[in-house]
Amino acid sequence: MSGPFNDRRPRRSWLFTPATRPERFDRAARSGADVLIIDLEDAVPPADKAAARDTALAALAAPPAVPILRALRINAPVTPEGLEDLLALTRRPPNGGPDCVIVPKVDSAETIRWIDALLSGMGRSVPLVALIESARGVAAAEEIAHASPRLAALFFGAADLSADLGCASAWEPLLSARSRLVNAAALAGIEAVDSPFFDLTDAAGMQREAAAALALGFGAKAAIHPGQISAINATLTPTEAEIAHARLIVAESVKGVAVVDGRMIDAAMARKARRILSRATSAAQPQED
C-alpha cells in the first residue's frame, strides 16, 4: 500500500531529528533510515519555533546529502505555530520542499480536509501523514484515513495517547488502539507507521516491539536515534526464507487449493504472500534523488 506516494522506495524506518539541530541532518540522512523527519513540534522549545521553521525550510530547499525521503512534522495545526508552518510551506517554491508533511494531534477528518484545501488552493501536491495520538483521534481513525486523497499514512503516537488515556506507554495497554489504527489504514489502502520505542538502553526491547508491530500489520516504525535504524530495517525486511516461501505459495496458488509445507493454502494466503513479496521488492529499491 502506498497511497499518494508515487514510488516503491522503502519506508520502513522514520527517524526524528530536531529542526534546531541542523548539524545532525547529514548524520540522520546517512543512518540508513528510509525517511528523515525534521521535527518542528515536540523537539523544539516555544521560543525557538520561528528560527527552527526557517532552518528546516532552508534545509529542505537544498538536495539531501544522500538520497532519502524527507518529512516535515509541523506543529499542531490548531496552534499559531502550526498555522505559521503551513503558511510558510505555501510560500515556498514548488520544488525543494518536504516529500510529505506529518500533521500532529489529528483528532478528526476535518483537520486533514482543511489542510488539503489550503494546500490545494496554493497548488501544492505534497502528501500528508496524520499523526493520531489521542483518544478522540483513535475513535475517528477510519474517517481520518479516508479524509483526503493526499493522505499517505496514519502514524501512531504512543506517548501522547498514553497520557490521554492515563495508561502505561507500553505495548499491551495500547494494543487495541494500535489495532484500530492498522485496520483503518488497511481499509483506506494507505500505510501505517508505528510509534518510536523510547528506551534507548533496551535494544532487545526495541527489536521485540518492531517485530510485534510487523506482526500486527504495521509496515513501518519510527525511531528517535540513528542506532535504532538497522534493527528496524532488518526486522521489517522479509528474510530470504520468507521470500522463498512466499514465492512457493504464490506459484502453488494458481492450482487452486494446494498444500505447502504440510499446510493448506488458499487465495487469502496467496494474497498475504504477495504482500511479503511486495515488501521485499520495496526494500530492495535504492533511494533516488
C-alpha positions as CSV (number, residue, x, y, z in Angstrom):
1,M,0.0,0.0,0.0
2,S,1.4,3.4,-0.9
3,G,-1.5,5.9,-1.2
4,P,-0.2,9.1,-2.7
5,F,3.4,8.1,-2.5
6,N,4.2,7.6,-6.2
7,D,7.2,5.3,-6.0
8,R,8.2,2.0,-4.5
9,R,11.1,3.2,-2.4
10,P,11.1,1.6,1.1
11,R,9.5,3.5,4.0
12,R,10.3,1.0,6.9
13,S,12.1,3.4,9.2
14,W,11.3,7.0,10.0
15,L,13.9,8.9,12.0
16,F,13.0,12.0,14.0
17,T,15.6,14.8,14.1
18,P,15.0,18.2,15.8
19,A,14.9,21.1,13.4
20,T,17.0,23.0,15.9
21,R,20.0,20.7,15.2
22,P,20.8,21.1,11.5
23,E,24.3,19.7,12.2
24,R,22.5,16.4,12.7
25,F,20.6,16.3,9.4
26,D,23.5,14.9,7.5
27,R,24.2,12.1,10.0
28,A,20.5,11.3,10.1
29,A,20.3,11.1,6.4
30,R,23.3,8.7,6.3
31,S,21.9,6.5,9.1
32,G,20.2,4.1,6.8
33,A,16.7,5.4,7.7
34,D,14.2,5.4,4.8
35,V,12.6,8.6,5.9
36,L,14.2,11.6,7.7
37,I,11.7,13.5,9.8
38,I,12.7,17.1,10.5
39,D,10.7,17.9,13.6
40,L,9.2,21.4,14.3
41,E,6.9,20.2,17.1
42,D,7.9,18.3,20.3
43,A,11.6,18.7,19.8
44,V,11.6,22.5,19.6
45,P,11.1,24.8,22.5
46,P,8.4,27.5,22.0
47,A,10.9,30.3,21.9
48,D,12.8,28.6,19.0
49,K,9.8,27.8,16.8
50,A,10.3,30.5,14.2
51,A,14.1,30.0,13.9
52,A,13.6,26.2,13.6
53,R,11.0,26.7,10.8
54,D,13.4,28.8,8.8
55,T,16.2,26.3,9.4
56,A,14.0,23.4,8.3
57,L,12.7,25.0,5.2
58,A,16.2,26.1,4.2
59,A,17.5,22.5,4.6
60,L,14.6,21.2,2.6
61,A,15.2,23.7,-0.2
62,A,18.6,22.0,-0.8
63,P,19.1,18.5,-2.1
64,P,19.7,15.9,0.7
65,A,23.2,14.8,1.5
66,V,22.2,11.3,0.3
67,P,19.1,10.2,-1.5
68,I,16.4,9.9,1.2
69,L,12.7,10.8,1.7
70,R,12.3,13.8,3.9
71,A,9.3,14.6,6.0
72,L,8.4,17.7,8.0
73,R,6.5,17.4,11.2
74,I,4.7,20.7,11.7
75,N,3.2,22.0,14.9
76,A,-0.4,21.2,15.7
77,P,-2.5,23.0,13.1
78,V,-4.8,24.4,15.7
79,T,-1.9,26.4,17.2
80,P,-0.4,29.7,15.9
81,E,2.9,27.9,15.3
82,G,1.2,25.2,13.2
83,L,-0.7,27.8,11.1
84,E,2.6,29.6,10.5
85,D,4.2,26.3,9.5
86,L,1.5,25.7,6.9
87,L,1.6,29.2,5.6
88,A,5.4,29.0,5.3
89,L,5.0,25.9,3.2
90,T,2.6,27.6,0.8
91,R,5.0,30.5,0.3
92,R,7.9,28.3,-0.7
93,P,8.8,27.5,-4.4
94,P,7.0,24.3,-5.6
95,N,10.3,22.4,-5.8
96,G,12.6,21.7,-2.8
97,G,10.0,21.1,-0.1
98,P,9.4,18.0,2.0
99,D,8.3,14.8,0.5
100,C,5.5,14.7,3.0
101,V,4.1,16.7,5.9
102,I,3.3,15.0,9.2
103,V,0.3,16.6,10.9
104,P,0.3,16.0,14.7
105,K,-2.7,16.0,17.0
106,V,-5.2,14.9,14.3
107,D,-8.5,14.3,16.1
108,S,-10.9,14.4,13.2
109,A,-11.1,14.1,9.4
110,E,-11.9,17.8,9.2
111,T,-8.4,18.7,10.2
112,I,-7.0,16.8,7.2
113,R,-9.7,18.2,4.9
114,W,-9.0,21.8,5.6
115,I,-5.2,21.4,5.3
116,D,-5.8,19.6,2.0
117,A,-8.0,22.5,0.9
118,L,-5.3,25.1,1.9
119,L,-2.5,23.3,0.1
120,S,-4.6,22.5,-3.0
121,G,-5.6,26.2,-3.2
122,M,-1.9,27.1,-3.3
123,G,-1.2,24.4,-5.9
124,R,0.8,22.2,-3.5
125,S,0.6,18.4,-4.0
126,V,2.7,17.3,-1.0
127,P,1.3,14.1,0.7
128,L,0.1,14.3,4.3
129,V,0.6,11.9,7.2
130,A,-1.9,12.0,10.1
131,L,-0.3,11.5,13.5
132,I,-3.0,10.0,15.7
133,E,-2.2,10.4,19.4
134,S,-5.4,11.0,21.3
135,A,-8.5,9.0,22.4
136,R,-10.6,11.2,20.0
137,G,-8.2,10.6,17.2
138,V,-8.3,6.8,17.7
139,A,-12.1,6.9,17.8
140,A,-12.1,8.7,14.4
141,A,-9.3,6.8,12.8
142,E,-11.4,5.3,10.0
143,E,-12.9,8.6,9.0
144,I,-9.5,10.3,9.2
145,A,-8.0,7.6,7.0
146,H,-10.5,8.4,4.2
147,A,-10.3,12.2,4.7
148,S,-8.2,13.1,1.6
149,P,-6.7,11.5,-1.5
150,R,-3.4,13.1,-0.4
151,L,-3.3,11.2,2.9
152,A,-0.4,8.8,2.6
153,A,-0.3,7.2,6.1
154,L,-1.6,7.0,9.6
155,F,1.1,7.4,12.2
156,F,0.6,6.1,15.7
157,G,1.6,8.4,18.6
158,A,2.1,6.2,21.7
159,A,3.4,8.9,24.1
160,D,0.6,11.4,23.8
161,L,-2.0,8.7,23.6
162,S,-0.9,7.0,26.8
163,A,-1.0,10.4,28.6
164,D,-4.5,11.0,27.2
165,L,-5.7,7.5,28.3
166,G,-3.8,7.5,31.6
167,C,-2.2,4.2,30.8
168,A,1.4,3.0,30.6
169,S,3.2,3.8,27.4
170,A,3.8,0.1,26.7
171,W,2.7,-2.4,24.1
172,E,-0.1,-4.2,25.9
173,P,-2.1,-1.2,27.2
174,L,-2.0,0.4,23.7
175,L,-2.6,-2.8,21.7
176,S,-6.3,-2.2,20.9
177,A,-5.5,1.4,19.8
178,R,-2.7,0.2,17.5
179,S,-5.0,-2.5,16.1
180,R,-7.7,0.1,15.3
181,L,-5.2,2.3,13.5
182,V,-3.8,-0.6,11.4
183,N,-7.4,-1.6,10.5
184,A,-8.3,2.0,9.5
185,A,-5.2,2.3,7.3
186,A,-5.8,-1.1,5.6
187,L,-9.4,-0.1,4.8
188,A,-8.2,3.1,3.2
189,G,-5.3,1.4,1.4
190,I,-2.7,3.7,3.0
191,E,0.4,3.0,5.2
192,A,0.6,2.5,8.9
193,V,3.6,3.8,10.8
194,D,4.2,2.7,14.4
195,S,5.4,4.9,17.2
196,P,9.1,5.1,18.3
197,F,10.4,2.9,21.1
198,F,11.6,5.4,23.6
199,D,14.1,3.4,25.8
200,L,17.4,3.9,24.1
201,T,19.1,1.4,26.5
202,D,16.9,-1.5,25.6
203,A,17.9,-2.7,22.2
204,A,16.3,-6.1,22.6
205,G,13.0,-4.5,23.7
206,M,13.1,-2.2,20.6
207,Q,13.6,-5.2,18.3
208,R,10.8,-7.1,20.0
209,E,8.4,-4.2,19.6
210,A,9.4,-3.8,15.9
211,A,8.6,-7.4,15.4
212,A,5.3,-7.1,17.2
213,A,4.4,-4.0,15.1
214,L,5.1,-6.0,11.9
215,A,3.0,-8.9,13.2
216,L,0.1,-6.6,13.9
217,G,0.2,-5.1,10.4
218,F,2.4,-2.0,10.6
219,G,4.7,-1.6,7.6
220,A,7.0,1.0,9.2
221,K,8.3,2.1,12.6
222,A,9.6,5.4,13.8
223,A,12.9,5.9,15.6
224,I,14.3,8.6,17.9
225,H,18.0,7.7,17.5
226,P,20.1,6.5,14.5
227,G,21.2,3.5,16.5
228,Q,17.7,2.1,16.2
229,I,17.5,2.1,12.4
230,S,19.4,-1.0,11.5
231,A,17.2,-3.2,13.7
232,I,14.0,-1.7,12.4
233,N,15.1,-2.2,8.8
234,A,16.2,-5.7,9.4
235,T,13.0,-6.6,11.3
236,L,10.7,-5.1,8.7
237,T,12.5,-6.6,5.7
238,P,11.5,-10.1,4.7
239,T,14.2,-12.8,5.1
240,E,15.4,-14.9,2.2
241,A,13.5,-17.8,3.7
242,E,10.3,-15.8,3.9
243,I,10.7,-14.6,0.4
244,A,11.3,-18.2,-0.9
245,H,8.2,-19.5,1.0
246,A,6.0,-16.7,-0.3
247,R,7.1,-17.4,-3.9
248,L,6.3,-21.0,-3.4
249,I,2.8,-20.2,-2.1
250,V,2.1,-17.8,-5.0
251,A,3.3,-20.4,-7.5
252,E,1.2,-23.2,-6.0
253,S,-1.9,-21.0,-5.5
254,V,-2.5,-20.9,-9.3
255,K,-3.6,-24.5,-8.9
256,G,-6.4,-23.5,-6.6
257,V,-6.4,-25.1,-3.2
258,A,-2.9,-26.6,-2.6
259,V,-0.6,-27.8,0.2
260,V,2.7,-26.1,1.0
261,D,4.9,-27.5,3.8
262,G,2.0,-29.6,5.1
263,R,-0.4,-26.6,5.3
264,M,-3.4,-26.0,3.0
265,I,-3.1,-22.7,1.2
266,D,-5.9,-20.7,-0.4
267,A,-6.5,-17.3,-2.0
268,A,-6.1,-15.5,1.3
269,M,-2.7,-17.0,2.0
270,A,-1.6,-16.2,-1.6
271,R,-2.7,-12.6,-1.1
272,K,-0.6,-12.4,2.1
273,A,2.4,-14.0,0.3
274,R,2.2,-11.3,-2.4
275,R,2.3,-8.6,0.2
276,I,5.5,-10.2,1.6
277,L,7.0,-10.2,-1.9
278,S,5.9,-6.5,-2.4
279,R,7.7,-5.6,0.9
280,A,10.8,-7.4,-0.3
281,T,10.8,-5.6,-3.7
282,S,10.3,-2.3,-2.0
283,A,13.2,-2.9,0.5
284,A,15.5,-3.7,-2.4
285,Q,14.8,-0.5,-4.2
286,P,17.6,2.1,-4.0
287,Q,16.7,5.6,-2.8
288,E,16.6,8.2,-5.6
289,D,17.2,11.9,-5.7
